[in-house]
Amino acid sequence: MAHLICRCGNDMWNGKSPNDIEFWVYSDKTMDSLSFEDSIPFLSLCNKDDYNVWRCPECGRLYVFDEKGCVKSKYVYKPEE
């Protein structure tokens, strides 16, 4: 569980499960490697090294983390409108 203060000042926390802040982004290559299964079990995705993304519900900024447990975001995107 982690906290992140958005640049707009909003305090985000991923301790509630499920939550509306945290997203997981998987590459096509990752999904293709799992395509041999009839369904994709959650545990198969937990060990993949793709992207964890947090979205601020106040301003819409996206914080992209590329390592599990990484405290500092690699990229920050701000909506244009």
BALORO-179031 format. One record per residue (C-alpha): x, z, y; residue in three letters; residue number from 1. Coordinates in Angstrom, 3 decimals, m for minus. Example, Ala and Ser with C-alpha at 12.3 -4.5 7.8 and 13.67 -1.06 7.14 Angstrom:
! BALORO-179031
(rec (12.300; 7.800; m4.500); "ala"; 1)
(rec (13.670; 7.140; m1.060); "ser"; 2)
//
This chain:
! BALORO-179031
(rec (0.000; 0.000; 0.000); "met"; 1)
(rec (1.353; m0.959; 3.367); "ala"; 2)
(rec (0.533; m0.916; 7.058); "his"; 3)
(rec (1.294; m3.674; 9.507); "leu"; 4)
(rec (0.721; m3.519; 13.243); "ile"; 5)
(rec (m0.335; m6.971; 14.415); "cys"; 6)
(rec (1.129; m8.333; 17.638); "arg"; 7)
(rec (m2.352; m7.894; 19.145); "cys"; 8)
(rec (m2.149; m4.153; 18.378); "gly"; 9)
(rec (m4.526; m4.043; 15.417); "asn"; 10)
(rec (m3.384; m1.722; 12.603); "asp"; 11)
(rec (m3.822; m3.459; 9.243); "met"; 12)
(rec (m3.729; m1.684; 5.884); "trp"; 13)
(rec (m3.947; m3.172; 2.389); "asn"; 14)
(rec (m4.783; 0.085; 0.602); "gly"; 15)
(rec (m8.437; m0.746; 0.041); "lys"; 16)
(rec (m9.116; m2.980; m2.936); "ser"; 17)
(rec (m10.545; m5.496; m2.534); "pro"; 18)
(rec (m9.717; m6.053; 1.120); "asn"; 19)
(rec (m10.240; m8.819; 3.683); "asp"; 20)
(rec (m6.669; m8.730; 5.016); "ile"; 21)
(rec (m4.422; m9.716; 2.115); "glu"; 22)
(rec (m4.324; m13.174; 0.524); "phe"; 23)
(rec (m2.123; m14.715; m2.159); "trp"; 24)
(rec (m0.958; m18.316; m1.855); "val"; 25)
(rec (0.349; m20.110; m4.926); "tyr"; 26)
(rec (2.136; m23.418; m5.053); "ser"; 27)
(rec (0.757; m26.374; m6.948); "asp"; 28)
(rec (3.767; m26.036; m9.255); "lys"; 29)
(rec (2.786; m22.446; m10.102); "thr"; 30)
(rec (m0.817; m23.402; m10.766); "met"; 31)
(rec (0.293; m26.374; m12.861); "asp"; 32)
(rec (2.474; m24.103; m15.000); "ser"; 33)
(rec (m0.662; m22.098; m15.845); "leu"; 34)
(rec (m2.948; m25.095; m16.369); "ser"; 35)
(rec (m2.560; m25.065; m20.140); "phe"; 36)
(rec (m4.825; m22.002; m20.249); "glu"; 37)
(rec (m8.631; m22.278; m20.247); "asp"; 38)
(rec (m8.774; m19.660; m17.509); "ser"; 39)
(rec (m6.103; m18.144; m15.316); "ile"; 40)
(rec (m5.802; m14.419; m15.977); "pro"; 41)
(rec (m4.974; m12.268; m12.971); "phe"; 42)
(rec (m1.925; m10.797; m14.724); "leu"; 43)
(rec (m0.385; m14.264; m15.054); "ser"; 44)
(rec (m0.415; m14.602; m11.266); "leu"; 45)
(rec (0.881; m11.092; m10.510); "cys"; 46)
(rec (4.418; m11.955; m11.569); "asn"; 47)
(rec (4.725; m15.195; m9.603); "lys"; 48)
(rec (7.032; m15.390; m6.597); "asp"; 49)
(rec (4.851; m17.325; m4.203); "asp"; 50)
(rec (3.453; m16.097; m0.870); "tyr"; 51)
(rec (1.603; m12.992; 0.218); "asn"; 52)
(rec (m0.338; m13.619; 3.463); "val"; 53)
(rec (m2.031; m11.110; 5.732); "trp"; 54)
(rec (m4.698; m12.214; 8.229); "arg"; 55)
(rec (m5.521; m10.050; 11.218); "cys"; 56)
(rec (m9.316; m9.676; 11.476); "pro"; 57)
(rec (m9.045; m9.188; 15.258); "glu"; 58)
(rec (m6.982; m12.174; 16.440); "cys"; 59)
(rec (m6.626; m14.339; 13.305); "gly"; 60)
(rec (m2.821; m14.295; 13.172); "arg"; 61)
(rec (m1.335; m14.999; 9.760); "leu"; 62)
(rec (1.702; m13.063; 8.555); "tyr"; 63)
(rec (3.505; m14.760; 5.654); "val"; 64)
(rec (5.745; m12.778; 3.307); "phe"; 65)
(rec (7.849; m14.603; 0.720); "asp"; 66)
(rec (9.124; m11.643; m1.278); "glu"; 67)
(rec (7.197; m8.962; m3.109); "lys"; 68)
(rec (7.431; m5.655; m1.325); "gly"; 69)
(rec (9.003; m7.285; 1.714); "cys"; 70)
(rec (8.237; m5.280; 4.842); "val"; 71)
(rec (9.110; m7.948; 7.405); "lys"; 72)
(rec (7.140; m11.174; 7.580); "ser"; 73)
(rec (8.993; m14.452; 7.262); "lys"; 74)
(rec (6.529; m16.416; 9.424); "tyr"; 75)
(rec (3.809; m15.534; 11.921); "val"; 76)
(rec (1.135; m18.069; 12.879); "tyr"; 77)
(rec (m1.223; m17.678; 15.824); "lys"; 78)
(rec (m4.433; m19.736; 15.988); "pro"; 79)
(rec (m4.441; m22.234; 18.820); "glu"; 80)
(rec (m8.060; m21.525; 19.717); "glu"; 81)
//
